[in-house]
Amino acid sequence: MAVPKYKTSKARSRRRRSINMKLSPVGLSVCPNCGSKVRPHRVCPKCGHYKDQQVLEPEEMA
């Protein structure tokens, strides 16, 4: 059985582990009502729709 000759440094082992700890980008879906990109299972901030129902009144642009 192979035995390491030297202790693996913290920097080397953490660099190797950090490759698998990257954050994945947020998945976005398209709002079926207005077509803007929205996070899944959230109310659309532009039109206020969720699952083809008006849930919130959209905020008016001033």
Biopython code that builds the backbone (N, CA, C, O; Angstrom):
import numpy as np
from Bio.PDB.StructureBuilder import StructureBuilder

atoms = [
    (1, "MET", "N", (0.831, -1.183, 0.000)),
    (1, "MET", "CA", (0.000, 0.000, 0.000)),
    (1, "MET", "C", (0.872, 1.242, 0.000)),
    (1, "MET", "O", (1.852, 1.316, 0.741)),
    (2, "ALA", "N", (0.523, 2.210, -0.822)),
    (2, "ALA", "CA", (1.316, 3.428, -0.934)),
    (2, "ALA", "C", (1.077, 4.330, 0.263)),
    (2, "ALA", "O", (-0.060, 4.512, 0.699)),
    (3, "VAL", "N", (2.138, 4.885, 0.784)),
    (3, "VAL", "CA", (2.054, 5.790, 1.929)),
    (3, "VAL", "C", (2.690, 7.107, 1.510)),
    (3, "VAL", "O", (3.789, 7.101, 0.956)),
    (4, "PRO", "N", (2.016, 8.264, 1.761)),
    (4, "PRO", "CA", (2.602, 9.535, 1.374)),
    (4, "PRO", "C", (3.894, 9.817, 2.144)),
    (4, "PRO", "O", (3.992, 9.556, 3.343)),
    (5, "LYS", "N", (4.868, 10.350, 1.434)),
    (5, "LYS", "CA", (6.149, 10.636, 2.066)),
    (5, "LYS", "C", (6.074, 11.920, 2.881)),
    (5, "LYS", "O", (6.735, 12.040, 3.913)),
    (6, "TYR", "N", (5.263, 12.892, 2.419)),
    (6, "TYR", "CA", (5.135, 14.171, 3.105)),
    (6, "TYR", "C", (3.668, 14.467, 3.364)),
    (6, "TYR", "O", (2.778, 13.963, 2.679)),
    (7, "LYS", "N", (3.443, 15.301, 4.376)),
    (7, "LYS", "CA", (2.076, 15.721, 4.687)),
    (7, "LYS", "C", (1.571, 16.653, 3.587)),
    (7, "LYS", "O", (2.296, 17.540, 3.135)),
    (8, "THR", "N", (0.325, 16.446, 3.161)),
    (8, "THR", "CA", (-0.281, 17.331, 2.163)),
    (8, "THR", "C", (-0.644, 18.644, 2.845)),
    (8, "THR", "O", (-1.313, 18.655, 3.879)),
    (9, "SER", "N", (-0.199, 19.746, 2.257)),
    (9, "SER", "CA", (-0.435, 21.051, 2.871)),
    (9, "SER", "C", (-1.917, 21.420, 2.794)),
    (9, "SER", "O", (-2.666, 20.881, 1.979)),
    (10, "LYS", "N", (-2.320, 22.344, 3.657)),
    (10, "LYS", "CA", (-3.711, 22.795, 3.677)),
    (10, "LYS", "C", (-4.084, 23.443, 2.347)),
    (10, "LYS", "O", (-5.180, 23.223, 1.832)),
    (11, "ALA", "N", (-3.184, 24.233, 1.799)),
    (11, "ALA", "CA", (-3.473, 24.921, 0.539)),
    (11, "ALA", "C", (-3.686, 23.916, -0.589)),
    (11, "ALA", "O", (-4.601, 24.080, -1.395)),
    (12, "ARG", "N", (-2.867, 22.897, -0.655)),
    (12, "ARG", "CA", (-2.978, 21.915, -1.734)),
    (12, "ARG", "C", (-4.258, 21.099, -1.605)),
    (12, "ARG", "O", (-4.941, 20.857, -2.601)),
    (13, "SER", "N", (-4.587, 20.675, -0.399)),
    (13, "SER", "CA", (-5.790, 19.862, -0.235)),
    (13, "SER", "C", (-7.057, 20.710, -0.411)),
    (13, "SER", "O", (-8.041, 20.234, -0.977)),
    (14, "ARG", "N", (-7.042, 21.947, 0.063)),
    (14, "ARG", "CA", (-8.211, 22.808, -0.099)),
    (14, "ARG", "C", (-8.394, 23.226, -1.547)),
    (14, "ARG", "O", (-9.529, 23.380, -1.998)),
    (15, "ARG", "N", (-7.311, 23.412, -2.288)),
    (15, "ARG", "CA", (-7.407, 23.737, -3.704)),
    (15, "ARG", "C", (-8.045, 22.575, -4.462)),
    (15, "ARG", "O", (-8.860, 22.788, -5.359)),
    (16, "ARG", "N", (-7.681, 21.370, -4.107)),
    (16, "ARG", "CA", (-8.241, 20.189, -4.758)),
    (16, "ARG", "C", (-9.728, 20.041, -4.430)),
    (16, "ARG", "O", (-10.513, 19.680, -5.307)),
    (17, "ARG", "N", (-10.125, 20.309, -3.204)),
    (17, "ARG", "CA", (-11.527, 20.179, -2.792)),
    (17, "ARG", "C", (-12.391, 21.310, -3.341)),
    (17, "ARG", "O", (-13.581, 21.113, -3.588)),
    (18, "SER", "N", (-11.811, 22.487, -3.532)),
    (18, "SER", "CA", (-12.601, 23.648, -3.945)),
    (18, "SER", "C", (-13.145, 23.502, -5.356)),
    (18, "SER", "O", (-14.109, 24.181, -5.710)),
    (19, "ILE", "N", (-12.563, 22.644, -6.164)),
    (19, "ILE", "CA", (-13.056, 22.445, -7.526)),
    (19, "ILE", "C", (-14.489, 21.948, -7.505)),
    (19, "ILE", "O", (-15.281, 22.329, -8.367)),
    (20, "ASN", "N", (-14.839, 21.117, -6.554)),
    (20, "ASN", "CA", (-16.179, 20.545, -6.476)),
    (20, "ASN", "C", (-17.147, 21.387, -5.662)),
    (20, "ASN", "O", (-18.313, 21.012, -5.536)),
    (21, "MET", "N", (-16.709, 22.519, -5.100)),
    (21, "MET", "CA", (-17.572, 23.344, -4.263)),
    (21, "MET", "C", (-18.068, 24.592, -4.979)),
    (21, "MET", "O", (-18.577, 25.509, -4.334)),
    (22, "LYS", "N", (-17.930, 24.642, -6.299)),
    (22, "LYS", "CA", (-18.355, 25.827, -7.034)),
    (22, "LYS", "C", (-19.866, 25.950, -6.999)),
    (22, "LYS", "O", (-20.580, 24.947, -7.007)),
    (23, "LEU", "N", (-20.351, 27.187, -6.960)),
    (23, "LEU", "CA", (-21.780, 27.441, -6.996)),
    (23, "LEU", "C", (-22.269, 27.362, -8.432)),
    (23, "LEU", "O", (-21.607, 27.837, -9.355)),
    (24, "SER", "N", (-23.424, 26.763, -8.609)),
    (24, "SER", "CA", (-23.985, 26.680, -9.948)),
    (24, "SER", "C", (-24.839, 27.930, -10.205)),
    (24, "SER", "O", (-25.383, 28.503, -9.261)),
    (25, "PRO", "N", (-24.963, 28.354, -11.453)),
    (25, "PRO", "CA", (-25.778, 29.535, -11.736)),
    (25, "PRO", "C", (-27.249, 29.266, -11.459)),
    (25, "PRO", "O", (-27.711, 28.128, -11.537)),
    (26, "VAL", "N", (-27.980, 30.331, -11.134)),
    (26, "VAL", "CA", (-29.388, 30.212, -10.815)),
    (26, "VAL", "C", (-30.163, 29.866, -12.081)),
    (26, "VAL", "O", (-30.006, 30.519, -13.112)),
    (27, "GLY", "N", (-31.000, 28.834, -11.994)),
    (27, "GLY", "CA", (-31.820, 28.478, -13.135)),
    (27, "GLY", "C", (-32.991, 29.428, -13.263)),
    (27, "GLY", "O", (-33.679, 29.705, -12.280)),
    (28, "LEU", "N", (-33.225, 29.931, -14.463)),
    (28, "LEU", "CA", (-34.308, 30.866, -14.701)),
    (28, "LEU", "C", (-35.300, 30.255, -15.683)),
    (28, "LEU", "O", (-34.918, 29.561, -16.625)),
    (29, "SER", "N", (-36.572, 30.526, -15.446)),
    (29, "SER", "CA", (-37.598, 30.096, -16.382)),
    (29, "SER", "C", (-38.253, 31.342, -16.969)),
    (29, "SER", "O", (-38.045, 32.455, -16.485)),
    (30, "VAL", "N", (-39.045, 31.138, -18.017)),
    (30, "VAL", "CA", (-39.683, 32.256, -18.704)),
    (30, "VAL", "C", (-41.119, 32.381, -18.209)),
    (30, "VAL", "O", (-41.841, 31.388, -18.122)),
    (31, "CYS", "N", (-41.525, 33.593, -17.889)),
    (31, "CYS", "CA", (-42.900, 33.857, -17.460)),
    (31, "CYS", "C", (-43.825, 33.639, -18.657)),
    (31, "CYS", "O", (-43.615, 34.246, -19.707)),
    (32, "PRO", "N", (-44.845, 32.785, -18.523)),
    (32, "PRO", "CA", (-45.735, 32.544, -19.667)),
    (32, "PRO", "C", (-46.609, 33.749, -20.018)),
    (32, "PRO", "O", (-47.146, 33.818, -21.123)),
    (33, "ASN", "N", (-46.757, 34.695, -19.093)),
    (33, "ASN", "CA", (-47.621, 35.843, -19.342)),
    (33, "ASN", "C", (-46.876, 36.972, -20.061)),
    (33, "ASN", "O", (-47.332, 37.455, -21.097)),
    (34, "CYS", "N", (-45.735, 37.390, -19.513)),
    (34, "CYS", "CA", (-45.039, 38.545, -20.088)),
    (34, "CYS", "C", (-43.726, 38.187, -20.776)),
    (34, "CYS", "O", (-43.185, 39.004, -21.522)),
    (35, "GLY", "N", (-43.202, 36.983, -20.544)),
    (35, "GLY", "CA", (-41.989, 36.552, -21.221)),
    (35, "GLY", "C", (-40.694, 36.950, -20.550)),
    (35, "GLY", "O", (-39.624, 36.694, -21.103)),
    (36, "SER", "N", (-40.747, 37.566, -19.379)),
    (36, "SER", "CA", (-39.516, 37.937, -18.689)),
    (36, "SER", "C", (-38.965, 36.729, -17.943)),
    (36, "SER", "O", (-39.691, 35.774, -17.671)),
    (37, "LYS", "N", (-37.682, 36.778, -17.616)),
    (37, "LYS", "CA", (-37.042, 35.672, -16.909)),
    (37, "LYS", "C", (-37.320, 35.777, -15.416)),
    (37, "LYS", "O", (-37.148, 36.839, -14.817)),
    (38, "VAL", "N", (-37.753, 34.661, -14.815)),
    (38, "VAL", "CA", (-38.146, 34.625, -13.407)),
    (38, "VAL", "C", (-37.568, 33.362, -12.791)),
    (38, "VAL", "O", (-37.452, 32.334, -13.458)),
    (39, "ARG", "N", (-37.209, 33.443, -11.521)),
    (39, "ARG", "CA", (-36.783, 32.235, -10.819)),
    (39, "ARG", "C", (-37.969, 31.286, -10.692)),
    (39, "ARG", "O", (-39.099, 31.738, -10.508)),
    (40, "PRO", "N", (-37.734, 29.984, -10.788)),
    (40, "PRO", "CA", (-38.858, 29.051, -10.763)),
    (40, "PRO", "C", (-39.600, 29.068, -9.431)),
    (40, "PRO", "O", (-38.996, 29.285, -8.380)),
    (41, "HIS", "N", (-40.911, 28.841, -9.477)),
    (41, "HIS", "CA", (-41.807, 28.791, -8.320)),
    (41, "HIS", "C", (-41.860, 30.119, -7.568)),
    (41, "HIS", "O", (-42.004, 30.139, -6.345)),
    (42, "ARG", "N", (-41.744, 31.230, -8.303)),
    (42, "ARG", "CA", (-41.841, 32.564, -7.715)),
    (42, "ARG", "C", (-42.852, 33.378, -8.526)),
    (42, "ARG", "O", (-43.103, 33.083, -9.694)),
    (43, "VAL", "N", (-43.419, 34.392, -7.902)),
    (43, "VAL", "CA", (-44.319, 35.310, -8.591)),
    (43, "VAL", "C", (-43.477, 36.222, -9.475)),
    (43, "VAL", "O", (-42.416, 36.691, -9.061)),
    (44, "CYS", "N", (-43.949, 36.469, -10.682)),
    (44, "CYS", "CA", (-43.237, 37.352, -11.612)),
    (44, "CYS", "C", (-43.299, 38.782, -11.074)),
    (44, "CYS", "O", (-44.394, 39.290, -10.831)),
    (45, "PRO", "N", (-42.163, 39.440, -10.883)),
    (45, "PRO", "CA", (-42.193, 40.802, -10.342)),
    (45, "PRO", "C", (-42.726, 41.830, -11.333)),
    (45, "PRO", "O", (-43.195, 42.888, -10.913)),
    (46, "LYS", "N", (-42.670, 41.554, -12.631)),
    (46, "LYS", "CA", (-43.150, 42.516, -13.621)),
    (46, "LYS", "C", (-44.658, 42.507, -13.750)),
    (46, "LYS", "O", (-45.298, 43.558, -13.703)),
    (47, "CYS", "N", (-45.243, 41.293, -13.915)),
    (47, "CYS", "CA", (-46.684, 41.253, -14.191)),
    (47, "CYS", "C", (-47.507, 40.715, -13.021)),
    (47, "CYS", "O", (-48.728, 40.865, -13.027)),
    (48, "GLY", "N", (-46.879, 40.089, -12.011)),
    (48, "GLY", "CA", (-47.596, 39.616, -10.838)),
    (48, "GLY", "C", (-48.327, 38.303, -11.027)),
    (48, "GLY", "O", (-49.196, 37.965, -10.223)),
    (49, "HIS", "N", (-47.998, 37.551, -12.071)),
    (49, "HIS", "CA", (-48.657, 36.276, -12.330)),
    (49, "HIS", "C", (-47.859, 35.115, -11.750)),
    (49, "HIS", "O", (-46.631, 35.162, -11.678)),
    (50, "TYR", "N", (-48.578, 34.069, -11.336)),
    (50, "TYR", "CA", (-47.976, 32.814, -10.911)),
    (50, "TYR", "C", (-48.935, 31.698, -11.301)),
    (50, "TYR", "O", (-50.095, 31.696, -10.890)),
    (51, "LYS", "N", (-48.451, 30.758, -12.086)),
    (51, "LYS", "CA", (-49.258, 29.637, -12.579)),
    (51, "LYS", "C", (-50.534, 30.127, -13.266)),
    (51, "LYS", "O", (-51.631, 29.653, -12.973)),
    (52, "ASP", "N", (-50.373, 31.072, -14.174)),
    (52, "ASP", "CA", (-51.471, 31.632, -14.982)),
    (52, "ASP", "C", (-52.576, 32.281, -14.145)),
    (52, "ASP", "O", (-53.728, 32.330, -14.576)),
    (53, "GLN", "N", (-52.240, 32.773, -12.969)),
    (53, "GLN", "CA", (-53.211, 33.491, -12.139)),
    (53, "GLN", "C", (-52.604, 34.812, -11.701)),
    (53, "GLN", "O", (-51.407, 34.890, -11.426)),
    (54, "GLN", "N", (-53.426, 35.850, -11.634)),
    (54, "GLN", "CA", (-52.974, 37.153, -11.151)),
    (54, "GLN", "C", (-52.913, 37.072, -9.629)),
    (54, "GLN", "O", (-53.947, 36.965, -8.969)),
    (55, "VAL", "N", (-51.721, 37.122, -9.080)),
    (55, "VAL", "CA", (-51.529, 36.997, -7.636)),
    (55, "VAL", "C", (-51.290, 38.352, -6.987)),
    (55, "VAL", "O", (-51.853, 38.662, -5.937)),
    (56, "LEU", "N", (-50.440, 39.159, -7.634)),
    (56, "LEU", "CA", (-50.108, 40.476, -7.107)),
    (56, "LEU", "C", (-50.393, 41.520, -8.166)),
    (56, "LEU", "O", (-50.368, 41.235, -9.363)),
    (57, "GLU", "N", (-50.662, 42.728, -7.715)),
    (57, "GLU", "CA", (-50.785, 43.844, -8.651)),
    (57, "GLU", "C", (-49.367, 44.311, -9.011)),
    (57, "GLU", "O", (-48.562, 44.567, -8.115)),
    (58, "PRO", "N", (-49.054, 44.423, -10.290)),
    (58, "PRO", "CA", (-47.705, 44.881, -10.654)),
    (58, "PRO", "C", (-47.482, 46.321, -10.244)),
    (58, "PRO", "O", (-48.388, 47.151, -10.323)),
    (59, "GLU", "N", (-46.265, 46.610, -9.805)),
    (59, "GLU", "CA", (-45.940, 47.967, -9.382)),
    (59, "GLU", "C", (-45.813, 48.866, -10.607)),
    (59, "GLU", "O", (-45.163, 48.507, -11.589)),
    (60, "GLU", "N", (-46.435, 50.028, -10.538)),
    (60, "GLU", "CA", (-46.402, 50.964, -11.656)),
    (60, "GLU", "C", (-45.057, 51.664, -11.691)),
    (60, "GLU", "O", (-44.525, 52.062, -10.655)),
    (61, "MET", "N", (-44.520, 51.808, -12.870)),
    (61, "MET", "CA", (-43.266, 52.530, -13.034)),
    (61, "MET", "C", (-43.532, 54.026, -12.962)),
    (61, "MET", "O", (-44.420, 54.530, -13.650)),
    (62, "ALA", "N", (-42.780, 54.738, -12.142)),
    (62, "ALA", "CA", (-43.021, 56.177, -11.974)),
    (62, "ALA", "C", (-42.105, 56.976, -12.865)),
    (62, "ALA", "O", (-42.160, 58.206, -12.862)),
]
sb = StructureBuilder()
sb.init_structure("model")
sb.init_model(0)
sb.init_chain("A")
sb.init_seg("    ")
for serial, (resi, resn, name, xyz) in enumerate(atoms, 1):
    if name == "N":
        sb.init_residue(resn, " ", resi, " ")
    sb.init_atom(name, np.array(xyz, "f"), 0.0, 1.0, " ", f" {name:<3s}", serial, name[0])
structure = sb.get_structure()
